[in-house]
Amino acid sequence: MVVVGTIGALIGARRPTGFVLVQIPPLQFLVVPIFDMILFASFVTLAVVKRRDAQSHKRWMYLATVNLTTAAIARWPAVLPLGPLAFFGLTDLFIVALAIYDFRSRGRLHPVTLWAGLALIVSQPLRLVISGTPAWLAFAKWATGLLG
């Protein structure tokens, strides 16, 4: 999944028209799917490591899935024109729902909810900040060139 997702993102960034329905320049937007793949792979790996701890495992898998829902939410016709902050914000509602569940069922946040949820939320504006930097653009140009 991560390999195919990364290759698909690189192909999308190489197209003259960029990513479908995305108005952001392709090399800048590439930061979004690349971060998605890194976080997804990290969260699933941690879920496998914690598979004997059911509560941690479930939360890692849930948050790995939530991380990928941003792409689906961004394609909703009413959300797309609102831009990245809107679809990141809507994705964050799933994290809020998990936090509410934790407080109702446990009386406090589970550490995975706290730290992984925080990592997801912090990564969202960080992606936007990084996307326009010369270092990111140089990396994106190099990475898209790997496909030949």
MOGI-V498614 format. One record per backbone hydrogen bond with DSSP energy under -1.0 kcal/mol. CO is the residue of the C=O (numbers start at 0). NH is the residue of the N-H. E is the energy in kcal/mol with one decimal. If there is no record, write none. Layout:
CO NH E
CO NH E
This chain:
0 4 -2.8
1 5 -2.4
2 6 -2.5
3 7 -2.7
4 8 -2.1
5 9 -2.4
6 10 -2.4
7 11 -2.5
8 12 -2.2
9 13 -1.2
10 14 -1.2
14 17 -1.2
18 21 -1.7
24 28 -2.7
25 29 -1.7
27 30 -1.4
28 31 -2.1
29 33 -1.9
30 34 -2.4
31 35 -2.2
32 36 -2.4
33 37 -2.2
34 38 -2.9
35 39 -2.7
36 40 -2.4
37 41 -2.2
38 42 -3.0
39 43 -2.6
40 44 -2.2
41 45 -2.4
42 46 -2.1
43 47 -2.3
44 48 -2.4
45 49 -2.0
47 50 -1.4
49 52 -1.7
52 56 -3.0
53 57 -2.6
54 58 -1.5
55 59 -2.6
56 60 -2.4
57 61 -2.6
58 62 -2.6
59 63 -2.0
60 64 -2.0
61 65 -2.7
62 66 -2.1
64 68 -1.0
68 72 -2.9
69 73 -2.6
72 75 -1.7
75 78 -1.1
75 79 -2.4
78 81 -1.7
79 82 -1.3
82 86 -1.5
83 87 -2.6
84 88 -2.1
85 89 -2.4
86 90 -1.6
87 91 -2.1
90 93 -1.6
91 95 -2.3
92 96 -2.3
93 97 -1.7
94 98 -2.3
95 99 -2.6
96 100 -2.3
97 101 -2.6
98 102 -2.4
99 103 -2.4
100 104 -2.8
101 105 -3.1
109 113 -2.3
110 114 -2.8
111 115 -2.1
112 116 -1.1
113 117 -2.0
114 118 -2.1
115 119 -2.4
116 120 -2.5
117 121 -2.9
118 122 -2.0
119 123 -1.1
121 125 -1.4
122 126 -2.2
123 127 -1.3
124 128 -2.1
125 129 -2.8
126 130 -2.3
129 132 -2.0
132 136 -2.6
133 137 -2.3
134 138 -2.3
135 139 -3.3
136 140 -2.2
137 141 -2.3
138 142 -3.3
139 143 -2.5
140 144 -1.2
144 147 -1.3
